[in-house]
Amino acid sequence: MDAVAELKVILADDEALIRAGLRLVLDGNRGISIVGEATNGAEAARMARELRPDVVLMDVRMPVLDGVAATAQVRSQPDAPAVVVLTAFDTDEFVLGALRAGASGFLLKHTPPPQLVDTILQAAAGILSFSPEALERLVNAAAEPSPAASSIVATLSARELEIATLVAEGLTNAEIAQRLYLSLPTVKTHLGRIFEKLGVTNRVQAALLIHDAGRAAGTSAG
């Protein structure tokens, strides 16, 4: 008999109505268990330390400590949970900051419930999940040319740069393996080295850095 493993989630939002709606949608759905509700970023970081969730669903605009700073604090913890950011398009700069701080992705607050559930499950599994058009808008609007990024990306080998560029295009490991005729373990090994060289912890951070380097150079690297 297949038992669904419990997936622990913390909700962080200063609006009680939003938290209630999220709990209604998520709690008990496909193994998800809401183990805590935070009303500000400081509470979210503290609860993440104490309750050891798999995922924190994080609003960006909260009192005491905003979602960007809270994401950085959560992601700096040992065995850190994934963070999925909740946002509206009028907070682009906050979302970009949260992604740089280590968030696994983001959602709009009017995201359909099935997509919300899928995103949380994917984040817990270490899979980046985001709206491609939303990420494109954020990156194109907010990223500034960065010679520093170009310098960091220049440390990648030709193959690593090829893989990192495909990550920046939103391809999964399996899609990258198929595109480059590599085995999945080989792609994962390369990704480990890429993350280490770039000083990042997830695919979004790598994608943003690759984008910044391309903007700085005025062309695609390579």
C-alpha positions, 0 to 999 in steps of 0.5 A: 500500500502506498502511503503519501509522505507528509510534506511540511509547509509553513505559510508566511503572510501578514494577511489572515485571509490569505493564510486561511485561503492557502491553508484551505487549499493546501492542508491535507492535499497530496500529503501537504501538512501546514505546520505553522503560520507566520505573520512576518518575515522574522516569525517565518525564519524562526519557525523554519528553524524550530519546525523544520518544514520542507517548504516555506510559502513566503509573501514578499511584503510583510512587517518586521522583516520583509520576504526578501530578508526572510528568504535569505535567513531561511536559506542560510539555515542548515538543511534549509527548506525550499522557499516559494515566494508569493507576489504580484507584478508590482513587486518585481524588484522584491521578487528578484531579490528573493530569487537571488537570496535562494528562493526556489521560485515564485507564484502570483497570488491568483495562481490556480490551486492545482498549480500552487500544489504542484509548485510546492511539491516540486520545490520540496523535490528540489525542482525549480518551478516558476511562470516562464513569462513572469521570470522573463519579465522580472529578469529583463526589467530588473537585471542590470549589466554586471561585469562582475557576473561576466567575470564569475561566469568566465570561470566555467568550462565550455561544457559547463557554460553550455549547461548553465545557459540551458538552465537559464532557458528553463530546461530541466536536467532531463531536457538538458541531457537529451539536448546535449546527448549526455547522461542524467548523472553527468548533467547533475555532476556538471551542475554541482560544479557549476553551482560551486563555481558561480557561488549559487545554491539553486537554478534560479540564482544560476539563471540570473547570473548567466543573464547578468553576464550576457547583458554585461557582455552585450552577447551570449557568453561563449 
